[in-house]
């Protein structure tokens, strides 16, 4: 199954008539440039799950940082890292 389909399935599995009104998934662009992904883990089975931070910085055109903070998965990366950020989240959520 592809990464986008897995994100869609993860989102739908947490929609219960209430969760989606307060929480969700955000994908935005950054001005440096790059991508920012925020996934609310509140009120999901992942809200207390640990995550080992990923921080790779090989310069302006090759960087990625993923972490969990305040019950949110946060991923940022250069313009070519959106799929990788989403895959890191999916791998985390499938363990």
N, C-alpha and C positions, 0 to 999 in steps of 0.2 A: 504494500500500500504506500502511496506517495506521501511526502511530508505534509502537504497542504490538506490532504484528506484526513490524516491523523490529527492535525490541529483542529479541524472541523469536528471530528469525532470526539476529541477531548472536550471541546467547548460544549457540544450538545450533551455529553454525558454529565455535565455539571449544571445544565439548565434544569431547574426544578420549579419554575414559576416565581421564584424569589431571587435566587443567586444572580441571575443575569440582569436584574434591575440595579444591582449595586456593584457587581464585579464583572470581570470579563478579560478580554485580550486586546491589547493595543499594539499596533505596528505603526511607527512613525519614522520620518526621515530626520537626520541630524544635519546641522549646518557645516560640519567639518570635512567633508560630507560623510554620511553613513546611515546606519539603521539603528533604531531603538525598538526593542520588543519588551513589553510588560505583560505578564500573565498573573492575574490575581489567584493566589492559592487559598485565600480565606474561604472557610466553609467548604473546603474540598478535603479529600483524604491526604493531600500533599501539604497541608498548611504547617505541619511540624516536621516534615521530611528534610533531612540534611542534604546539603549540596556542596561539593568541593568547588570553590571558585576557579574559574578559568580566566587567565589574563595573559594574553599573548600580544606583544607589541614589537612588530618588526618594521615600524615606520608608518607614515601617514596612509600608505596604500595597502597595509597588511596588518590589521589588528582586530582583536575580538576580546570582549570581556563579558562573562556570564557569571551571575551570582544569585543568591536568594537573600533577600533582606525584607524585613517587615511583612513576611508572608506573601512576598511577590517574587516571581522569577523575573530577573532583569537581565536583558542581553543587549549589548551594543557592539557594533562592528563596522568595518569599512563598507563601502558600497557593494562589495562582492560577497558579503557574509550573511545576508538575510537567510538563505536556505540553511546555512550551517548553524546559525543561532536557533532557528526553529527545530532543527534536528537534535541539537543539544537538549532543548527542552523536552522533546518527545522521548529521547533516550532516558532522561531523568524521570519522566512520568511513567515509563514502562518498566522500571526496575522494581 
